[in-house]
Amino acid sequence: MRNNLEEGMYYSPGKLLTDSAILILADEFCEQTVMPLVVKIMEYNLLPKELQPEFITLILNSPGGSVSSCFHLIDIMKSSKIPIHTLAQGSVASCAVIALMAGEKGHRTITHNTTIMSHTWSGGAAGKSHEISAQMKEFESLTNRLTVHYQKCTGKSASYIKKNLMGPVDEWMTPKEAKVHGIVDTIKETY
C-alpha cells in the first residue's frame, strides 16, 4: 500500500480504511448499515491467510437500533477467525453497547469523551390475543439472550446486569463506569 501512495496513485475515500481493516458504524443498527460490515468481515476471513489482517477494528458511534441486526453483526464478529477490536467514539447507546462489548476481550476501547448508555430493549405488540402471546414469548426469549450476552461479555451476574445495565431506566455512564461494568477494557485519552 505504501508503494502505491508513494507512486501517487489515487485512493478513493474509505479505501485506506478498508485496506487497513478499519470498519465504521456511525449510524443506527439496521439491515442497511450492518450488512456492509458483515460482508467486509466475511471477506477478510476469506482472504488467503497471508493476506488477512492481524485484526479488524470496528469503530462505533451509534444511537442503537434493531436488536436483530445487531445480533447478526455480533454472530459474524464472534465467528470471525480474525479478532475484532472495538472502539467507542462519540456516543454509544443501546445496540451499540452490545456490539462494543462483543469485541475481542482486552481490545474493547472507549475514548474519554464518549457518552455511553445501556438499557433494557423496547418493542411493541399488536394483534389478536394468540399473536400477542407469541410475541410475548419472543420478548422473553430476547431478554434472556441479551442477559446471557451481557454475562458472557462482562463477566457479571444476571442480577448485577439487571440492576446496573438493563434496569427500568436508561443507564448513562462515564467511560470509567463502563470499564467497571466490564463493557470495555481500556479508556483512551485523545489529548
C-alpha positions, 0 to 999 in steps of 0.5 A: 500500500505504501508503494502505491501512495508513494507512486501517487496513485489515487485512493478513493475515500474509505479505501485506506480504511478498508485496506487497513481493516478499519470498519465504521458504524456511525449510524443506527443498527439496521439491515442497511448499515450492518450488512456492509460490515458483515460482508467486509468481515466475511471477506477478510476471513476469506482472504488467503491467510497471508493476506488477512489482517492481524485484526479488524477494528470496528469503530462505533458511534451509534444511537442503537437500533434493531436488536436483530441486526445487531445480533447478526453483526455480533454472530459474524464478529464472534465467528470471525477467525480474525479478532475484532477490536472495538472502539467507542467514539462519540456516543454509544447507546443501546445496540451499540453497547452490545456490539462494543462489548462483543469485541475481542476481550482486552481490545474493547476501547472507549475514548474519554469523551464518549457518552455511553448508555445501556438499557433494557430493549423496547418493542411493541405488540399488536394483534389478536390475543394468540399473536400477542402471546407469541410475541410475548414469548419472543420478548422473553426469549430476547431478554434472556439472550441479551442477559446471557450476552451481557454475562458472557461479555462482562463477566457479571451476574444476571442480577448485577446486569439487571440492576446496573445495565438493563434496569427500568431506566436508561443507564448513562455512564462515564467511560470509567463506569463502563470499564467497571461494568466490564463493557470495555477494557481500556479508556483512551485519552485523545489529548 
